[in-house]
Amino acid sequence: MKNYSDEERVEIAEKEYRDYKEKEPVKINDNKNRIGYISQINNKPTGEQSFVITDNYVPLSAPKKERESVKEITVLYRGSTGIDKIKEQTGDVYKDWVVNDSDMAHKISTSKQGKVSPQLTSSADTLKNVLKEYPNAQVSVYGHSLGSMNGQYAVSDLSIDDSKRIMGGYFFQGPNIYDTLTYSQRYIADSLTSLGKLNNYVDGKDLIPIGYGDGKPLVGRLIPLDSKKVGFTSQHMWGGYQYDVFGNVLLDTKDKVEMLEYEMKQRISGLEVLKSQFMVSGNGALSTAQEIFLDASEAKAITVGYKQSLQTEIDSLKKWFQTEITNANDLWQTSKSDAQYWGEHLDEYEELDALASEEVTKHSIVIEPVEEYEDSLFALKTLEEELDNVLKNIEKAIESQIILDEELAKYLF
């Protein structure tokens, strides 16, 4: 089972808007790589439009033995029909935007639990039927916009046993439906998310994906994008997505330590793919330049991830230190005020002596803690400088190999 890059997964999701015919192959990467064949086309009264792609063409009408031979399936849920198509596709536009989109937007905004729009329910039926009719297949689910909501709901509505056959879920630019799920559905969604099987891509510059942020739970791991600003429609249709040399989507990792780890793993995964490509072109062997380049690039990915994580910790620590320093000064002022209140017959020096007798001094309350905070911060900054030096040495190692093999330069990140 192929491990696709983010860019390839977006291309797969884009296929949901194609007008495929049954038995037609689905290909990506300029038609170089085949995903499978269209074995089922759904166009339901609820407005659900979806494709079932099997590794070989095996329709639902095929004998059970043939359906049992299918090992990998991709289900694509199509998003809303554009409002610009209202003249020629009035029914589709009405079902998508009025019956489903508007209804779900209201339920999401009011956190109405346990009842979703008809299209989400029928989409769940589609996935359950796929798992039933192809009993040995592992399934990946894709959806964009309204199709994202369909996909989120479909994987969440599975039984525990059926959920074990979900290979991955990839949801793009759709609203967060988590609050509308029942407790049992949330359990399934949380389980699949904790296993790293579900990814929910959100471009914050797009107005359609509502209900995210502020630590809100969701179906899948949130993939926050570092996107570019484009027009409204293009923003929604993946137009703002940016990728690195390995096809990994660029992430908004600011103050998101968990995303730094994800980004590092994505880069290392990209290097593994690159290594395989080098091995094929080199008849099973790597050149010395390629081997050093790959090792150095992996070290760079790990070190950059560690440094970014450390910087996030330093920034958080600075804020915490400042708060604690303010609290320490406030505590000292409060202690002196209390001494003045209870020792009104004492002068200032006698009040300080009385506090000191109970080991309450400016040195113990303010100076010592501040010195400890500053020592900790200095240690972190020293570690950051050491990592910078490590990165400089890694960059030199990479540059020395590029001199020997100029082809490697295009894989820099």
C-alpha positions as CSV (number, residue, x, y, z in Angstrom):
1,M,0.0,0.0,0.0
2,K,1.6,3.2,-1.2
3,N,2.3,6.0,1.2
4,Y,1.3,9.2,-0.6
5,S,2.6,12.7,0.0
6,D,0.2,15.5,1.0
7,E,0.4,16.9,-2.5
8,E,-0.6,13.5,-4.0
9,R,-3.4,13.2,-1.5
10,V,-4.8,16.6,-2.5
11,E,-4.6,15.4,-6.1
12,I,-6.6,12.3,-5.2
13,A,-9.2,14.4,-3.4
14,E,-9.5,16.6,-6.4
15,K,-10.7,13.6,-8.5
16,E,-14.0,13.7,-6.6
17,Y,-15.0,16.6,-8.9
18,R,-14.3,14.6,-12.1
19,D,-17.2,13.1,-14.1
20,Y,-15.9,9.5,-14.1
21,K,-17.6,6.5,-15.7
22,E,-17.6,3.1,-14.1
23,K,-14.5,1.0,-14.9
24,E,-12.5,4.1,-15.7
25,P,-9.0,4.2,-14.1
26,V,-8.1,6.9,-11.6
27,K,-4.5,8.2,-12.0
28,I,-2.3,10.9,-10.5
29,N,1.1,12.4,-11.1
30,D,0.5,13.2,-14.8
31,N,-1.2,9.8,-15.2
32,K,1.9,8.0,-14.1
33,N,0.4,6.4,-11.0
34,R,-2.9,4.5,-11.0
35,I,-4.9,4.6,-7.8
36,G,-7.4,2.0,-9.0
37,Y,-10.7,1.8,-11.0
38,I,-14.1,3.3,-10.6
39,S,-16.2,0.4,-9.4
40,Q,-19.2,2.3,-8.0
41,I,-20.7,5.7,-8.6
42,N,-23.2,7.1,-6.1
43,N,-25.7,9.8,-6.9
44,K,-28.2,9.6,-4.1
45,P,-31.5,11.5,-3.5
46,T,-29.8,13.0,-0.4
47,G,-27.4,14.8,-2.7
48,E,-24.5,12.5,-1.8
49,Q,-22.2,12.1,-4.8
50,S,-19.3,9.7,-4.2
51,F,-17.0,7.3,-6.0
52,V,-15.7,3.9,-4.8
53,I,-12.3,3.1,-6.3
54,T,-11.0,-0.5,-6.0
55,D,-7.4,-1.6,-6.7
56,N,-8.8,-3.7,-9.7
57,Y,-12.1,-3.2,-11.4
58,V,-14.5,-5.2,-9.2
59,P,-18.1,-3.8,-9.2
60,L,-20.7,-4.6,-6.5
61,S,-22.4,-6.9,-9.0
62,A,-19.2,-9.1,-9.2
63,P,-19.3,-12.6,-7.6
64,K,-18.4,-12.7,-3.9
65,K,-15.1,-14.4,-4.6
66,E,-14.0,-11.5,-6.8
67,R,-15.1,-8.9,-4.2
68,E,-13.1,-10.8,-1.6
69,S,-10.0,-10.4,-3.7
70,V,-10.1,-6.6,-3.4
71,K,-7.4,-5.5,-0.9
72,E,-7.5,-1.7,-1.2
73,I,-10.3,0.8,-1.7
74,T,-10.5,4.5,-1.8
75,V,-13.9,6.3,-1.2
76,L,-14.2,9.9,-2.5
77,Y,-17.0,12.1,-1.2
78,R,-17.7,15.1,-3.5
79,G,-18.2,18.5,-2.0
80,S,-21.0,21.0,-2.8
81,T,-22.0,21.7,-6.3
82,G,-21.0,25.3,-7.1
83,I,-23.7,28.0,-6.8
84,D,-22.6,29.1,-10.3
85,K,-24.2,25.8,-11.5
86,I,-27.6,26.6,-10.2
87,K,-29.2,26.9,-13.7
88,E,-28.1,23.5,-15.0
89,Q,-28.0,21.6,-11.7
90,T,-30.7,23.3,-9.6
91,G,-31.5,20.1,-7.6
92,D,-27.9,19.4,-6.7
93,V,-27.3,23.0,-5.6
94,Y,-30.4,23.0,-3.4
95,K,-29.6,19.6,-1.8
96,D,-26.0,20.6,-1.0
97,W,-26.4,24.2,0.1
98,V,-29.9,24.3,1.6
99,V,-30.7,20.8,2.8
100,N,-27.1,20.0,4.0
101,D,-24.7,22.9,4.2
102,S,-27.0,25.4,5.9
103,D,-28.5,22.8,8.1
104,M,-25.0,21.5,9.3
105,A,-23.7,25.1,9.7
106,H,-26.6,25.8,12.2
107,K,-26.0,22.5,14.1
108,I,-22.3,23.1,14.3
109,S,-22.7,26.6,15.5
110,T,-25.2,25.5,18.2
111,S,-23.4,22.3,19.1
112,K,-26.5,20.3,18.4
113,Q,-25.6,16.7,19.1
114,G,-26.9,13.4,17.6
115,K,-28.8,14.5,14.5
116,V,-27.1,15.4,11.2
117,S,-28.2,16.2,7.7
118,P,-29.5,13.4,5.4
119,Q,-26.4,13.5,3.2
120,L,-24.1,12.7,6.1
121,T,-26.3,9.7,7.1
122,S,-26.4,8.3,3.5
123,S,-22.6,8.8,3.2
124,A,-22.2,6.7,6.4
125,D,-24.4,4.0,4.7
126,T,-22.1,4.1,1.7
127,L,-19.0,3.4,3.7
128,K,-20.6,0.6,5.7
129,N,-21.8,-1.1,2.5
130,V,-18.4,-0.9,1.0
131,L,-16.9,-2.6,4.1
132,K,-19.6,-5.3,4.0
133,E,-19.4,-6.0,0.2
134,Y,-15.6,-6.0,0.1
135,P,-14.8,-7.9,3.3
136,N,-11.0,-8.1,2.9
137,A,-10.3,-4.6,1.8
138,Q,-8.6,-1.8,3.7
139,V,-10.3,1.5,3.0
140,S,-9.1,5.1,2.7
141,V,-11.7,7.9,2.8
142,Y,-11.3,11.4,1.2
143,G,-13.6,14.4,1.2
144,H,-13.5,18.1,0.5
145,S,-15.8,20.8,1.9
146,L,-19.3,19.1,2.2
147,G,-17.5,15.9,1.2
148,S,-15.2,16.4,4.2
149,M,-18.2,16.5,6.5
150,N,-19.5,13.3,4.8
151,G,-16.2,11.6,5.3
152,Q,-15.8,12.7,8.9
153,Y,-19.3,11.4,9.8
154,A,-18.9,8.2,7.8
155,V,-15.8,7.0,9.6
156,S,-17.2,8.1,13.0
157,D,-20.4,6.1,12.5
158,L,-18.6,2.8,12.1
159,S,-18.6,-0.1,14.5
160,I,-15.4,-0.9,16.4
161,D,-14.7,-3.9,14.2
162,D,-15.3,-2.0,10.9
163,S,-13.2,1.0,12.1
164,K,-10.2,-1.3,12.3
165,R,-10.2,-1.6,8.5
166,I,-9.9,2.2,7.9
167,M,-6.4,2.7,6.5
168,G,-6.7,6.5,6.5
169,G,-9.1,9.5,6.4
170,Y,-8.1,12.7,4.6
171,F,-10.5,15.6,5.1
172,F,-10.0,19.0,3.4
173,Q,-11.5,22.4,4.0
174,G,-14.7,21.2,5.7
175,P,-16.5,22.4,8.9
176,N,-15.7,20.6,12.2
177,I,-18.7,18.3,12.9
178,Y,-17.3,16.8,16.1
179,D,-19.9,18.5,18.4
180,T,-22.8,17.0,16.4
181,L,-21.6,13.4,17.0
182,T,-23.0,11.1,19.6
183,Y,-20.8,9.9,22.4
184,S,-20.3,6.5,20.7
185,Q,-19.4,8.2,17.4
186,R,-16.9,10.4,19.2
187,Y,-15.3,7.3,20.7
188,I,-14.7,5.9,17.2
189,A,-13.4,9.2,15.9
190,D,-11.1,9.7,18.9
191,S,-9.8,6.1,18.5
192,L,-8.9,6.5,14.8
193,T,-7.4,9.9,15.5
194,S,-5.2,8.6,18.3
195,L,-3.9,5.9,15.9
196,G,-2.9,8.7,13.5
197,K,-5.3,7.5,10.8
198,L,-7.3,10.6,10.3
199,N,-6.0,14.0,9.1
200,N,-8.1,17.1,8.9
201,Y,-6.5,19.8,6.7
202,V,-7.6,23.4,7.4
203,D,-6.5,26.5,5.6
204,G,-7.3,29.3,8.1
205,K,-7.7,31.8,5.3
206,D,-10.7,29.9,3.9
207,L,-14.0,30.9,5.4
208,I,-15.7,27.6,4.9
209,P,-14.0,25.4,7.6
210,I,-15.8,26.6,10.7
211,G,-15.7,25.2,14.2
212,Y,-11.9,24.8,14.7
213,G,-9.4,26.5,17.1
214,D,-9.1,27.1,20.8
215,G,-8.3,23.4,21.5
216,K,-11.7,22.3,20.2
217,P,-11.9,18.5,19.6
218,L,-12.3,17.4,16.0
219,V,-12.5,14.3,13.8
220,G,-8.9,13.7,12.9
221,R,-5.6,15.4,13.7
222,L,-5.7,19.1,12.8
223,I,-3.3,19.9,10.0
224,P,-3.1,23.8,10.1
225,L,-1.7,25.2,6.9
226,D,0.9,27.9,6.2
227,S,-1.1,29.0,3.2
228,K,-0.8,31.9,0.8
229,K,-3.6,34.3,0.3
230,V,-5.6,33.9,-3.0
231,G,-9.1,34.6,-4.1
232,F,-12.2,33.3,-2.2
233,T,-13.0,30.4,-4.4
234,S,-9.4,29.4,-5.1
235,Q,-8.7,29.6,-1.4
236,H,-11.4,27.0,-0.8
237,M,-10.3,24.8,-3.7
238,W,-6.7,24.2,-2.3
239,G,-5.4,27.3,-4.1
240,G,-3.5,28.5,-1.0
241,Y,-1.7,25.2,-0.3
242,Q,2.1,25.3,-0.4
243,Y,4.4,22.3,-0.4
244,D,8.1,21.5,0.3
245,V,10.3,19.5,-2.1
246,F,8.9,16.2,-0.9
247,G,5.3,17.2,-1.5
248,N,4.6,17.8,2.2
249,V,2.2,20.6,2.8
250,L,3.7,23.6,4.6
251,L,2.4,23.9,8.1
252,D,1.6,26.7,10.5
253,T,3.7,25.3,13.4
254,K,3.7,28.5,15.5
255,D,3.0,27.5,19.2
256,K,2.1,24.0,18.0
257,V,4.7,21.7,19.3
258,E,2.8,18.6,18.2
259,M,2.9,19.9,14.6
260,L,6.7,20.2,14.7
261,E,7.0,16.5,15.4
262,Y,4.5,15.8,12.6
263,E,6.5,18.0,10.2
264,M,9.7,16.2,11.1
265,K,8.2,12.8,10.5
266,Q,6.8,14.0,7.1
267,R,10.3,15.2,6.0
268,I,11.9,11.9,7.1
269,S,9.2,10.0,5.2
270,G,10.0,12.1,2.1
271,L,13.7,11.2,2.4
272,E,12.8,7.5,2.6
273,V,10.8,7.9,-0.7
274,L,13.8,9.8,-2.2
275,K,16.1,7.0,-1.1
276,S,14.0,4.5,-2.9
277,Q,14.1,6.6,-6.1
278,F,17.8,6.9,-5.9
279,M,18.1,3.1,-5.4
280,V,16.0,2.4,-8.5
281,S,18.0,4.8,-10.6
282,G,21.3,3.4,-9.3
283,N,20.4,-0.2,-9.9
284,G,19.9,-0.9,-6.2
285,A,22.9,1.1,-4.9
286,L,23.4,4.6,-3.6
287,S,26.3,6.8,-4.6
288,T,28.6,8.1,-1.8
289,A,27.2,11.6,-2.4
290,Q,23.6,10.4,-2.2
291,E,24.2,8.4,1.0
292,I,25.9,11.3,2.8
293,F,23.3,13.7,1.5
294,L,20.4,11.5,2.8
295,D,22.0,11.0,6.2
296,A,22.8,14.7,6.6
297,S,19.3,15.7,5.5
298,E,17.7,13.3,8.0
299,A,19.9,14.8,10.7
300,K,18.9,18.3,9.6
301,A,15.2,17.4,9.7
302,I,15.6,16.1,13.3
303,T,17.7,19.0,14.4
304,V,15.5,21.7,12.8
305,G,12.4,20.0,14.5
306,Y,14.2,20.0,17.8
307,K,15.4,23.6,17.5
308,Q,11.9,24.8,16.5
309,S,10.4,22.9,19.5
310,L,13.0,24.4,21.8
311,Q,12.3,27.9,20.5
312,T,8.6,27.4,21.2
313,E,9.5,26.3,24.8
314,I,11.8,29.3,25.2
315,D,9.1,31.6,24.1
316,S,6.6,30.0,26.5
317,L,9.1,30.0,29.3
318,K,9.9,33.7,28.8
319,K,6.2,34.5,29.2
320,W,5.9,32.3,32.3
321,F,9.1,33.8,33.8
322,Q,7.7,37.3,33.3
323,T,4.5,36.3,35.0
324,E,6.3,34.7,37.9
325,I,8.7,37.7,38.3
326,T,5.6,40.0,38.5
327,N,4.0,37.6,41.0
328,A,7.1,37.5,43.1
329,N,7.3,41.3,43.2
330,D,3.6,41.5,44.0
331,L,4.0,38.9,46.8
332,W,6.9,40.9,48.3
333,Q,4.8,44.1,48.2
334,T,1.9,42.3,49.8
335,S,4.2,40.9,52.5
336,K,5.4,44.4,53.4
337,S,1.9,45.7,53.4
338,D,0.8,43.0,55.8
339,A,3.7,43.7,58.0
340,Q,2.8,47.4,58.1
341,Y,-0.8,46.5,59.0
342,W,0.0,44.1,61.8
343,G,3.0,45.9,63.0
344,E,1.8,49.5,62.9
345,H,3.8,50.3,66.1
346,L,7.0,49.2,64.3
347,D,9.2,51.3,62.1
348,E,10.2,50.1,58.6
349,Y,13.4,48.4,59.6
350,E,11.7,46.6,62.5
351,E,9.0,45.4,60.1
352,L,11.6,44.0,57.7
353,D,13.4,42.3,60.7
354,A,10.1,40.7,61.7
355,L,9.6,39.4,58.2
356,A,13.1,38.1,58.0
357,S,12.7,36.2,61.2
358,E,10.1,34.1,59.4
359,E,12.5,33.8,56.4
360,V,10.4,36.3,54.3
361,T,12.9,38.5,52.6
362,K,13.2,40.2,49.2
363,H,16.1,38.0,48.5
364,S,14.1,34.8,49.2
365,I,10.9,35.9,47.5
366,V,12.2,37.9,44.5
367,I,16.0,37.8,44.0
368,E,16.6,34.0,44.3
369,P,13.6,32.9,42.1
370,V,14.5,35.4,39.5
371,E,18.1,34.2,39.4
372,E,16.9,30.6,39.0
373,Y,14.6,31.7,36.2
374,E,17.4,33.5,34.4
375,D,19.8,30.5,34.9
376,S,17.2,28.2,33.3
377,L,16.6,30.6,30.4
378,F,20.4,31.0,29.9
379,A,20.8,27.2,29.7
380,L,18.1,26.9,27.0
381,K,19.6,29.7,25.0
382,T,23.0,28.0,25.2
383,L,21.4,24.8,23.9
384,E,19.8,26.8,21.1
385,E,23.2,28.2,20.1
386,E,24.7,24.7,20.1
387,L,21.9,23.5,17.8
388,D,22.6,26.4,15.5
389,N,26.3,25.3,15.3
390,V,25.2,21.7,14.6
391,L,22.9,22.9,11.8
392,K,25.7,24.9,10.2
393,N,27.9,21.8,10.2
394,I,25.1,19.7,8.7
395,E,24.5,22.4,6.0
396,K,28.2,22.3,5.1
397,A,28.1,18.5,4.8
398,I,25.1,18.8,2.5
399,E,26.7,21.5,0.4
400,S,29.8,19.5,-0.1
401,Q,27.8,16.7,-1.6
402,I,25.8,19.0,-3.9
403,I,29.2,20.0,-5.4
404,L,29.7,16.3,-6.3
405,D,26.1,15.7,-7.5
406,E,24.2,18.9,-8.6
407,E,21.0,16.9,-9.0
408,L,20.7,16.8,-5.2
409,A,20.3,20.5,-5.0
410,K,16.6,20.4,-5.9
411,Y,15.8,18.2,-2.8
412,L,17.0,20.9,-0.4
413,F,14.5,22.0,2.3
